[in-house]
């Protein structure tokens, strides 16, 4: 299994600012994923973060808005840039290990 | 592209059996997973089908028919704690998960 922690657990931010979310895993993993879950909705994949290479973004998500870092095999960050109220959501980190995908507790973001 | 459809809500009583369906349209398919998410919590893995047929894990079972692009999650002996959202998800060749629309299960006494 994999135990994942995220920081911060929640935040309230002003529009136009940026927030960086941290994801820490208790073991080395090759692939880390970032998802967004808007209130009452399903999970939408933002990007795949692999150590040593640039993140791969899904349709509708761009690096300028959601820059990602993956400095090592246990850590990743997602930045939500130039935020607007539409970015209010839960952001979840996920890893694949042993054929199963595990999720972090999420970061609840409210943009005013 | 990919789309996965689920019923939005299902209601059942304690002790009953409930089936949550998932139909999918994907350009690549490497298995169907099921996740449970309690309100405010992280999604947790329940079951995975790579091949056609039924997989059983305790009170939960999952079925897949690749020819019909269809699967379901079966929950038996329902308990109040089973009230949650349930998501099917298709795995791609690169291990990405694309999630379904989600089903909110309400278990009543």
Interface residues (C-beta under 8 A of the other chain):
Chain A: X4 X31 X33 X41 X42 X43 X44 X45 X48 X92 X94 X96 X99 X100 X101 X102 X103 X104 X105 X106
Chain B: X33 X41 X42 X43 X44 X45 X48 X87 X94 X95 X96 X97 X98 X99 X100 X101 X102
